[in-house]
Amino acid sequence: MKSFSNDGSLLVKAPPRDPEMHYSLIGCTCAPAFQFEDFEMAKRSELLSINSAPKPFIEYLTYAD
């Protein structure tokens, strides 16, 4: 993904990423302490139900449910 218009529509899309060759860096801020068993990554469908305007961006950065 290279660029989006102001309304969130896709302008340029890069080829799909190979999960063996690429990774994502995510962050999780917790207080008082991080417990991995309590961590839950957001699902694509949940993100799209909250706001579907950046749909191409969300689809590019997340795995299908």
PyMOL Python script that loads the backbone (N, CA, C, O; Angstrom):
from pymol import cmd

cmd.read_pdbstr("""\
ATOM      1  N   MET A   1       0.854  -1.158   0.000  1.00  0.00           N
ATOM      2  CA  MET A   1       0.000   0.000   0.000  1.00  0.00           C
ATOM      3  C   MET A   1       0.900   1.219   0.000  1.00  0.00           C
ATOM      4  O   MET A   1       1.779   1.352   0.851  1.00  0.00           O
ATOM      5  N   LYS A   2       0.685   2.083  -0.928  1.00  0.00           N
ATOM      6  CA  LYS A   2       1.543   3.244  -1.011  1.00  0.00           C
ATOM      7  C   LYS A   2       0.822   4.536  -0.677  1.00  0.00           C
ATOM      8  O   LYS A   2       1.428   5.447  -0.112  1.00  0.00           O
ATOM      9  N   SER A   3      -0.451   4.638  -1.009  1.00  0.00           N
ATOM     10  CA  SER A   3      -1.113   5.921  -0.871  1.00  0.00           C
ATOM     11  C   SER A   3      -2.628   5.755  -0.787  1.00  0.00           C
ATOM     12  O   SER A   3      -3.194   4.817  -1.349  1.00  0.00           O
ATOM     13  N   PHE A   4      -3.266   6.667  -0.087  1.00  0.00           N
ATOM     14  CA  PHE A   4      -4.723   6.725   0.013  1.00  0.00           C
ATOM     15  C   PHE A   4      -5.189   8.135  -0.281  1.00  0.00           C
ATOM     16  O   PHE A   4      -4.455   9.099  -0.061  1.00  0.00           O
ATOM     17  N   SER A   5      -6.396   8.254  -0.773  1.00  0.00           N
ATOM     18  CA  SER A   5      -6.999   9.572  -0.915  1.00  0.00           C
ATOM     19  C   SER A   5      -7.571   9.981   0.439  1.00  0.00           C
ATOM     20  O   SER A   5      -7.585   9.180   1.373  1.00  0.00           O
ATOM     21  N   ASN A   6      -8.036  11.208   0.549  1.00  0.00           N
ATOM     22  CA  ASN A   6      -8.568  11.704   1.820  1.00  0.00           C
ATOM     23  C   ASN A   6      -9.778  10.924   2.310  1.00  0.00           C
ATOM     24  O   ASN A   6     -10.017  10.855   3.516  1.00  0.00           O
ATOM     25  N   ASP A   7     -10.546  10.335   1.396  1.00  0.00           N
ATOM     26  CA  ASP A   7     -11.728   9.587   1.821  1.00  0.00           C
ATOM     27  C   ASP A   7     -11.418   8.137   2.172  1.00  0.00           C
ATOM     28  O   ASP A   7     -12.330   7.369   2.476  1.00  0.00           O
ATOM     29  N   GLY A   8     -10.136   7.749   2.135  1.00  0.00           N
ATOM     30  CA  GLY A   8      -9.749   6.390   2.522  1.00  0.00           C
ATOM     31  C   GLY A   8      -9.762   5.400   1.389  1.00  0.00           C
ATOM     32  O   GLY A   8      -9.433   4.231   1.594  1.00  0.00           O
ATOM     33  N   SER A   9     -10.133   5.830   0.191  1.00  0.00           N
ATOM     34  CA  SER A   9     -10.152   4.887  -0.926  1.00  0.00           C
ATOM     35  C   SER A   9      -8.729   4.588  -1.386  1.00  0.00           C
ATOM     36  O   SER A   9      -7.823   5.407  -1.233  1.00  0.00           O
ATOM     37  N   LEU A  10      -8.562   3.434  -1.933  1.00  0.00           N
ATOM     38  CA  LEU A  10      -7.255   2.959  -2.351  1.00  0.00           C
ATOM     39  C   LEU A  10      -6.789   3.663  -3.611  1.00  0.00           C
ATOM     40  O   LEU A  10      -7.555   3.802  -4.565  1.00  0.00           O
ATOM     41  N   LEU A  11      -5.541   4.108  -3.625  1.00  0.00           N
ATOM     42  CA  LEU A  11      -4.956   4.695  -4.824  1.00  0.00           C
ATOM     43  C   LEU A  11      -3.941   3.746  -5.460  1.00  0.00           C
ATOM     44  O   LEU A  11      -3.997   3.495  -6.663  1.00  0.00           O
ATOM     45  N   VAL A  12      -3.029   3.227  -4.671  1.00  0.00           N
ATOM     46  CA  VAL A  12      -1.986   2.331  -5.171  1.00  0.00           C
ATOM     47  C   VAL A  12      -1.849   1.182  -4.189  1.00  0.00           C
ATOM     48  O   VAL A  12      -1.785   1.400  -2.980  1.00  0.00           O
ATOM     49  N   LYS A  13      -1.804  -0.023  -4.694  1.00  0.00           N
ATOM     50  CA  LYS A  13      -1.665  -1.184  -3.825  1.00  0.00           C
ATOM     51  C   LYS A  13      -0.427  -1.972  -4.214  1.00  0.00           C
ATOM     52  O   LYS A  13      -0.190  -2.235  -5.393  1.00  0.00           O
ATOM     53  N   ALA A  14       0.352  -2.344  -3.222  1.00  0.00           N
ATOM     54  CA  ALA A  14       1.544  -3.157  -3.424  1.00  0.00           C
ATOM     55  C   ALA A  14       1.137  -4.623  -3.508  1.00  0.00           C
ATOM     56  O   ALA A  14       0.037  -4.978  -3.086  1.00  0.00           O
ATOM     57  N   PRO A  15       1.996  -5.474  -4.041  1.00  0.00           N
ATOM     58  CA  PRO A  15       1.692  -6.909  -4.088  1.00  0.00           C
ATOM     59  C   PRO A  15       1.530  -7.484  -2.676  1.00  0.00           C
ATOM     60  O   PRO A  15       2.055  -6.914  -1.719  1.00  0.00           O
ATOM     61  N   PRO A  16       0.814  -8.602  -2.535  1.00  0.00           N
ATOM     62  CA  PRO A  16       0.659  -9.228  -1.218  1.00  0.00           C
ATOM     63  C   PRO A  16       2.016  -9.545  -0.586  1.00  0.00           C
ATOM     64  O   PRO A  16       2.992  -9.821  -1.283  1.00  0.00           O
ATOM     65  N   ARG A  17       2.057  -9.500   0.728  1.00  0.00           N
ATOM     66  CA  ARG A  17       3.290  -9.781   1.463  1.00  0.00           C
ATOM     67  C   ARG A  17       3.394 -11.259   1.787  1.00  0.00           C
ATOM     68  O   ARG A  17       2.391 -11.913   2.070  1.00  0.00           O
ATOM     69  N   ASP A  18       4.597 -11.775   1.745  1.00  0.00           N
ATOM     70  CA  ASP A  18       4.885 -13.160   2.113  1.00  0.00           C
ATOM     71  C   ASP A  18       5.115 -13.206   3.619  1.00  0.00           C
ATOM     72  O   ASP A  18       6.067 -12.592   4.100  1.00  0.00           O
ATOM     73  N   PRO A  19       4.275 -13.916   4.388  1.00  0.00           N
ATOM     74  CA  PRO A  19       4.435 -13.928   5.843  1.00  0.00           C
ATOM     75  C   PRO A  19       5.763 -14.521   6.305  1.00  0.00           C
ATOM     76  O   PRO A  19       6.174 -14.285   7.441  1.00  0.00           O
ATOM     77  N   GLU A  20       6.435 -15.278   5.457  1.00  0.00           N
ATOM     78  CA  GLU A  20       7.743 -15.821   5.822  1.00  0.00           C
ATOM     79  C   GLU A  20       8.849 -14.779   5.660  1.00  0.00           C
ATOM     80  O   GLU A  20       9.933 -14.926   6.224  1.00  0.00           O
ATOM     81  N   MET A  21       8.575 -13.732   4.894  1.00  0.00           N
ATOM     82  CA  MET A  21       9.597 -12.728   4.600  1.00  0.00           C
ATOM     83  C   MET A  21       9.313 -11.369   5.248  1.00  0.00           C
ATOM     84  O   MET A  21      10.209 -10.528   5.319  1.00  0.00           O
ATOM     85  N   HIS A  22       8.098 -11.143   5.716  1.00  0.00           N
ATOM     86  CA  HIS A  22       7.708  -9.843   6.252  1.00  0.00           C
ATOM     87  C   HIS A  22       7.114 -10.004   7.648  1.00  0.00           C
ATOM     88  O   HIS A  22       6.691 -11.094   8.032  1.00  0.00           O
ATOM     89  N   TYR A  23       7.088  -8.930   8.385  1.00  0.00           N
ATOM     90  CA  TYR A  23       6.515  -8.956   9.724  1.00  0.00           C
ATOM     91  C   TYR A  23       5.894  -7.594  10.021  1.00  0.00           C
ATOM     92  O   TYR A  23       6.098  -6.631   9.282  1.00  0.00           O
ATOM     93  N   SER A  24       5.148  -7.529  11.091  1.00  0.00           N
ATOM     94  CA  SER A  24       4.563  -6.274  11.554  1.00  0.00           C
ATOM     95  C   SER A  24       5.039  -6.005  12.966  1.00  0.00           C
ATOM     96  O   SER A  24       5.140  -6.921  13.782  1.00  0.00           O
ATOM     97  N   LEU A  25       5.323  -4.774  13.246  1.00  0.00           N
ATOM     98  CA  LEU A  25       5.697  -4.360  14.586  1.00  0.00           C
ATOM     99  C   LEU A  25       4.468  -3.719  15.214  1.00  0.00           C
ATOM    100  O   LEU A  25       3.953  -2.720  14.712  1.00  0.00           O
ATOM    101  N   ILE A  26       4.007  -4.293  16.301  1.00  0.00           N
ATOM    102  CA  ILE A  26       2.828  -3.759  16.977  1.00  0.00           C
ATOM    103  C   ILE A  26       3.195  -3.393  18.400  1.00  0.00           C
ATOM    104  O   ILE A  26       4.214  -3.845  18.922  1.00  0.00           O
ATOM    105  N   GLY A  27       2.390  -2.599  19.008  1.00  0.00           N
ATOM    106  CA  GLY A  27       2.636  -2.205  20.381  1.00  0.00           C
ATOM    107  C   GLY A  27       1.408  -2.448  21.241  1.00  0.00           C
ATOM    108  O   GLY A  27       0.276  -2.442  20.758  1.00  0.00           O
ATOM    109  N   CYS A  28       1.651  -2.657  22.503  1.00  0.00           N
ATOM    110  CA  CYS A  28       0.563  -2.866  23.448  1.00  0.00           C
ATOM    111  C   CYS A  28       0.987  -2.245  24.775  1.00  0.00           C
ATOM    112  O   CYS A  28       1.882  -2.756  25.448  1.00  0.00           O
ATOM    113  N   THR A  29       0.351  -1.158  25.142  1.00  0.00           N
ATOM    114  CA  THR A  29       0.673  -0.494  26.394  1.00  0.00           C
ATOM    115  C   THR A  29      -0.297  -0.976  27.463  1.00  0.00           C
ATOM    116  O   THR A  29      -1.514  -0.903  27.292  1.00  0.00           O
ATOM    117  N   CYS A  30       0.247  -1.461  28.551  1.00  0.00           N
ATOM    118  CA  CYS A  30      -0.586  -2.027  29.617  1.00  0.00           C
ATOM    119  C   CYS A  30      -0.149  -1.490  30.971  1.00  0.00           C
ATOM    120  O   CYS A  30       1.023  -1.180  31.183  1.00  0.00           O
ATOM    121  N   ALA A  31      -1.104  -1.387  31.877  1.00  0.00           N
ATOM    122  CA  ALA A  31      -0.792  -1.015  33.240  1.00  0.00           C
ATOM    123  C   ALA A  31      -1.708  -1.824  34.138  1.00  0.00           C
ATOM    124  O   ALA A  31      -2.903  -1.882  33.850  1.00  0.00           O
ATOM    125  N   PRO A  32      -1.250  -2.434  35.174  1.00  0.00           N
ATOM    126  CA  PRO A  32       0.083  -2.308  35.748  1.00  0.00           C
ATOM    127  C   PRO A  32       1.150  -3.150  35.046  1.00  0.00           C
ATOM    128  O   PRO A  32       2.323  -2.781  35.091  1.00  0.00           O
ATOM    129  N   ALA A  33       0.798  -4.256  34.405  1.00  0.00           N
ATOM    130  CA  ALA A  33       1.826  -5.086  33.774  1.00  0.00           C
ATOM    131  C   ALA A  33       1.225  -5.864  32.613  1.00  0.00           C
ATOM    132  O   ALA A  33       0.028  -6.151  32.604  1.00  0.00           O
ATOM    133  N   PHE A  34       2.056  -6.204  31.637  1.00  0.00           N
ATOM    134  CA  PHE A  34       1.612  -6.965  30.478  1.00  0.00           C
ATOM    135  C   PHE A  34       1.516  -8.444  30.829  1.00  0.00           C
ATOM    136  O   PHE A  34       2.437  -9.010  31.418  1.00  0.00           O
ATOM    137  N   GLN A  35       0.421  -9.052  30.474  1.00  0.00           N
ATOM    138  CA  GLN A  35       0.224 -10.493  30.616  1.00  0.00           C
ATOM    139  C   GLN A  35      -0.149 -11.015  29.236  1.00  0.00           C
ATOM    140  O   GLN A  35      -1.228 -10.697  28.734  1.00  0.00           O
ATOM    141  N   PHE A  36       0.725 -11.815  28.605  1.00  0.00           N
ATOM    142  CA  PHE A  36       0.479 -12.256  27.239  1.00  0.00           C
ATOM    143  C   PHE A  36      -0.857 -12.975  27.110  1.00  0.00           C
ATOM    144  O   PHE A  36      -1.531 -12.836  26.089  1.00  0.00           O
ATOM    145  N   GLU A  37      -1.249 -13.729  28.108  1.00  0.00           N
ATOM    146  CA  GLU A  37      -2.510 -14.467  28.023  1.00  0.00           C
ATOM    147  C   GLU A  37      -3.725 -13.530  27.998  1.00  0.00           C
ATOM    148  O   GLU A  37      -4.816 -13.956  27.620  1.00  0.00           O
ATOM    149  N   ASP A  38      -3.554 -12.267  28.393  1.00  0.00           N
ATOM    150  CA  ASP A  38      -4.639 -11.290  28.345  1.00  0.00           C
ATOM    151  C   ASP A  38      -4.641 -10.464  27.058  1.00  0.00           C
ATOM    152  O   ASP A  38      -5.562  -9.679  26.831  1.00  0.00           O
ATOM    153  N   PHE A  39      -3.622 -10.633  26.216  1.00  0.00           N
ATOM    154  CA  PHE A  39      -3.508  -9.861  24.976  1.00  0.00           C
ATOM    155  C   PHE A  39      -4.431 -10.429  23.906  1.00  0.00           C
ATOM    156  O   PHE A  39      -4.504 -11.645  23.724  1.00  0.00           O
ATOM    157  N   GLU A  40      -5.132  -9.552  23.202  1.00  0.00           N
ATOM    158  CA  GLU A  40      -6.009  -9.982  22.116  1.00  0.00           C
ATOM    159  C   GLU A  40      -5.818  -9.045  20.929  1.00  0.00           C
ATOM    160  O   GLU A  40      -6.079  -7.847  21.031  1.00  0.00           O
ATOM    161  N   MET A  41      -5.362  -9.591  19.804  1.00  0.00           N
ATOM    162  CA  MET A  41      -5.186  -8.801  18.592  1.00  0.00           C
ATOM    163  C   MET A  41      -6.558  -8.527  17.982  1.00  0.00           C
ATOM    164  O   MET A  41      -7.396  -9.425  17.903  1.00  0.00           O
ATOM    165  N   ALA A  42      -6.785  -7.303  17.557  1.00  0.00           N
ATOM    166  CA  ALA A  42      -8.063  -6.954  16.932  1.00  0.00           C
ATOM    167  C   ALA A  42      -8.250  -7.735  15.641  1.00  0.00           C
ATOM    168  O   ALA A  42      -7.293  -7.955  14.899  1.00  0.00           O
ATOM    169  N   LYS A  43      -9.469  -8.151  15.377  1.00  0.00           N
ATOM    170  CA  LYS A  43      -9.793  -8.878  14.146  1.00  0.00           C
ATOM    171  C   LYS A  43     -10.222  -7.892  13.070  1.00  0.00           C
ATOM    172  O   LYS A  43     -10.772  -6.831  13.364  1.00  0.00           O
ATOM    173  N   ARG A  44      -9.963  -8.257  11.823  1.00  0.00           N
ATOM    174  CA  ARG A  44     -10.322  -7.406  10.687  1.00  0.00           C
ATOM    175  C   ARG A  44     -11.801  -7.029  10.735  1.00  0.00           C
ATOM    176  O   ARG A  44     -12.154  -5.861  10.571  1.00  0.00           O
ATOM    177  N   SER A  45     -12.653  -8.008  10.957  1.00  0.00           N
ATOM    178  CA  SER A  45     -14.099  -7.743  10.955  1.00  0.00           C
ATOM    179  C   SER A  45     -14.492  -6.754  12.052  1.00  0.00           C
ATOM    180  O   SER A  45     -15.386  -5.932  11.850  1.00  0.00           O
ATOM    181  N   GLU A  46     -13.833  -6.825  13.208  1.00  0.00           N
ATOM    182  CA  GLU A  46     -14.132  -5.893  14.297  1.00  0.00           C
ATOM    183  C   GLU A  46     -13.692  -4.476  13.936  1.00  0.00           C
ATOM    184  O   GLU A  46     -14.418  -3.516  14.191  1.00  0.00           O
ATOM    185  N   LEU A  47     -12.519  -4.347  13.350  1.00  0.00           N
ATOM    186  CA  LEU A  47     -12.038  -3.025  12.954  1.00  0.00           C
ATOM    187  C   LEU A  47     -12.937  -2.408  11.892  1.00  0.00           C
ATOM    188  O   LEU A  47     -13.245  -1.217  11.945  1.00  0.00           O
ATOM    189  N   LEU A  48     -13.358  -3.223  10.924  1.00  0.00           N
ATOM    190  CA  LEU A  48     -14.229  -2.713   9.864  1.00  0.00           C
ATOM    191  C   LEU A  48     -15.611  -2.347  10.388  1.00  0.00           C
ATOM    192  O   LEU A  48     -16.248  -1.436   9.860  1.00  0.00           O
ATOM    193  N   SER A  49     -16.086  -3.047  11.427  1.00  0.00           N
ATOM    194  CA  SER A  49     -17.397  -2.707  11.989  1.00  0.00           C
ATOM    195  C   SER A  49     -17.357  -1.379  12.738  1.00  0.00           C
ATOM    196  O   SER A  49     -18.379  -0.703  12.860  1.00  0.00           O
ATOM    197  N   ILE A  50     -16.196  -1.008  13.235  1.00  0.00           N
ATOM    198  CA  ILE A  50     -16.040   0.272  13.936  1.00  0.00           C
ATOM    199  C   ILE A  50     -15.948   1.421  12.941  1.00  0.00           C
ATOM    200  O   ILE A  50     -16.580   2.463  13.121  1.00  0.00           O
ATOM    201  N   ASN A  51     -15.152   1.222  11.886  1.00  0.00           N
ATOM    202  CA  ASN A  51     -14.964   2.271  10.882  1.00  0.00           C
ATOM    203  C   ASN A  51     -14.561   1.625   9.568  1.00  0.00           C
ATOM    204  O   ASN A  51     -13.455   1.096   9.454  1.00  0.00           O
ATOM    205  N   SER A  52     -15.427   1.659   8.590  1.00  0.00           N
ATOM    206  CA  SER A  52     -15.134   1.014   7.314  1.00  0.00           C
ATOM    207  C   SER A  52     -14.498   1.964   6.301  1.00  0.00           C
ATOM    208  O   SER A  52     -14.134   1.532   5.207  1.00  0.00           O
ATOM    209  N   ALA A  53     -14.356   3.247   6.637  1.00  0.00           N
ATOM    210  CA  ALA A  53     -13.772   4.206   5.690  1.00  0.00           C
ATOM    211  C   ALA A  53     -12.364   3.806   5.249  1.00  0.00           C
ATOM    212  O   ALA A  53     -12.070   3.867   4.056  1.00  0.00           O
ATOM    213  N   PRO A  54     -11.475   3.396   6.173  1.00  0.00           N
ATOM    214  CA  PRO A  54     -10.134   2.995   5.737  1.00  0.00           C
ATOM    215  C   PRO A  54     -10.041   1.504   5.388  1.00  0.00           C
ATOM    216  O   PRO A  54      -9.016   0.871   5.639  1.00  0.00           O
ATOM    217  N   LYS A  55     -11.105   0.949   4.813  1.00  0.00           N
ATOM    218  CA  LYS A  55     -11.165  -0.491   4.529  1.00  0.00           C
ATOM    219  C   LYS A  55      -9.940  -1.020   3.776  1.00  0.00           C
ATOM    220  O   LYS A  55      -9.395  -2.047   4.183  1.00  0.00           O
ATOM    221  N   PRO A  56      -9.479  -0.371   2.698  1.00  0.00           N
ATOM    222  CA  PRO A  56      -8.305  -0.912   2.000  1.00  0.00           C
ATOM    223  C   PRO A  56      -7.072  -0.993   2.899  1.00  0.00           C
ATOM    224  O   PRO A  56      -6.301  -1.949   2.821  1.00  0.00           O
ATOM    225  N   PHE A  57      -6.893   0.008   3.746  1.00  0.00           N
ATOM    226  CA  PHE A  57      -5.756   0.032   4.658  1.00  0.00           C
ATOM    227  C   PHE A  57      -5.869  -1.080   5.696  1.00  0.00           C
ATOM    228  O   PHE A  57      -4.891  -1.778   5.965  1.00  0.00           O
ATOM    229  N   ILE A  58      -7.047  -1.250   6.276  1.00  0.00           N
ATOM    230  CA  ILE A  58      -7.276  -2.307   7.263  1.00  0.00           C
ATOM    231  C   ILE A  58      -7.067  -3.678   6.630  1.00  0.00           C
ATOM    232  O   ILE A  58      -6.448  -4.552   7.236  1.00  0.00           O
ATOM    233  N   GLU A  59      -7.574  -3.871   5.423  1.00  0.00           N
ATOM    234  CA  GLU A  59      -7.410  -5.161   4.747  1.00  0.00           C
ATOM    235  C   GLU A  59      -5.949  -5.449   4.423  1.00  0.00           C
ATOM    236  O   GLU A  59      -5.529  -6.606   4.431  1.00  0.00           O
ATOM    237  N   TYR A  60      -5.184  -4.419   4.141  1.00  0.00           N
ATOM    238  CA  TYR A  60      -3.770  -4.610   3.832  1.00  0.00           C
ATOM    239  C   TYR A  60      -2.974  -4.999   5.077  1.00  0.00           C
ATOM    240  O   TYR A  60      -2.045  -5.803   4.993  1.00  0.00           O
ATOM    241  N   LEU A  61      -3.330  -4.436   6.222  1.00  0.00           N
ATOM    242  CA  LEU A  61      -2.549  -4.643   7.440  1.00  0.00           C
ATOM    243  C   LEU A  61      -3.010  -5.807   8.309  1.00  0.00           C
ATOM    244  O   LEU A  61      -2.326  -6.162   9.269  1.00  0.00           O
ATOM    245  N   THR A  62      -4.147  -6.403   7.997  1.00  0.00           N
ATOM    246  CA  THR A  62      -4.665  -7.482   8.838  1.00  0.00           C
ATOM    247  C   THR A  62      -4.885  -8.755   8.031  1.00  0.00           C
ATOM    248  O   THR A  62      -5.002  -8.725   6.806  1.00  0.00           O
ATOM    249  N   TYR A  63      -4.939  -9.862   8.744  1.00  0.00           N
ATOM    250  CA  TYR A  63      -5.285 -11.145   8.129  1.00  0.00           C
ATOM    251  C   TYR A  63      -6.799 -11.286   8.091  1.00  0.00           C
ATOM    252  O   TYR A  63      -7.503 -10.733   8.936  1.00  0.00           O
ATOM    253  N   ALA A  64      -7.294 -12.025   7.115  1.00  0.00           N
ATOM    254  CA  ALA A  64      -8.726 -12.311   7.065  1.00  0.00           C
ATOM    255  C   ALA A  64      -9.113 -13.149   8.282  1.00  0.00           C
ATOM    256  O   ALA A  64      -8.335 -13.987   8.738  1.00  0.00           O
ATOM    257  N   ASP A  65     -10.311 -12.921   8.801  1.00  0.00           N
ATOM    258  CA  ASP A  65     -10.784 -13.669   9.980  1.00  0.00           C
ATOM    259  C   ASP A  65     -10.940 -15.136   9.662  1.00  0.00           C
ATOM    260  O   ASP A  65     -11.327 -15.918  10.531  1.00  0.00           O
TER     261      ASP A  65
END
""", "prot")
cmd.dss("prot")
cmd.show_as("cartoon", "prot")
cmd.util.cbc("prot")
cmd.orient("prot")
